[in-house]
Amino acid sequence: MIMKSSLWKISEQEKKPILSLITKGKEEEKHNERFAIFSFEDMYNIFSDNEIAIFEKYLAFDSKELSKSLPFLGIKEPKNLVTIRNQHFTTDKLADVPPVQYLPQKDIDALAKLNEGMKKKLGKEVNVLYGYRSPARQVFLFFDILKRIFDFDFDKAIKRVFPPEFSEHASGVVQGIDFITQDGIKSTEFTQTPEYEWLIKNAEKCDFVESYPKNNVYGVVWESWHWKYIGN
Ligand SMILES: [Zn+2]
């Protein structure tokens, strides 16, 4: 079997600025709620030249080469972005849940309607774990996951965290929302919740669809928590 050569074999030398940019970003995120919507300029203001060079090397790739099986969405500045604060949780075990999220007003309104229906039936609602993030924040997430989950395996990480133009969180064209239950259940465990069961039966009536269902055509991992509003 012929193995395809890696798109970017991360060198030992490159690991250093990747590690340091992750540390800097996480520190910034702790005290700056705008980090989720940072521009590249904002990001580069906190980075050293070596760290900027890492971002630039990533951005020099043709993103269509990186994400062949995914639909290309493009990049647009989202309109009427609203800050989401103080969501109601019934648990305080929320260590890695960011305090603030952002969504366009129309998606917030649509989600309120969806939650109204769910509350009537289940007595609970879903919260927003991740809404909109800027293209720069998306690239930052890529390096975070590259290190944290994939031990610097670029080819594997790029299949999990898409380039901004392909991401429903960062493109500003299609808006994905990652749900978390009010008792803090998220990610792969979301599949087991009554909230998910309700969504599967009822979300379509509110114009919400699961973006990457089980065995999806894109070959993307099943993300039961990731939905989008397709009304308007
Ligand atoms: Zn998502």
Boltz pocket constraint, residues with backbone or C-beta under 6 A from the ligand:
constraints:
  - pocket:
      binder: B
      contacts: [[A, 130], [A, 169], [A, 176], [A, 177], [A, 178], [A, 223], [A, 226]]
      max_distance: 6.0
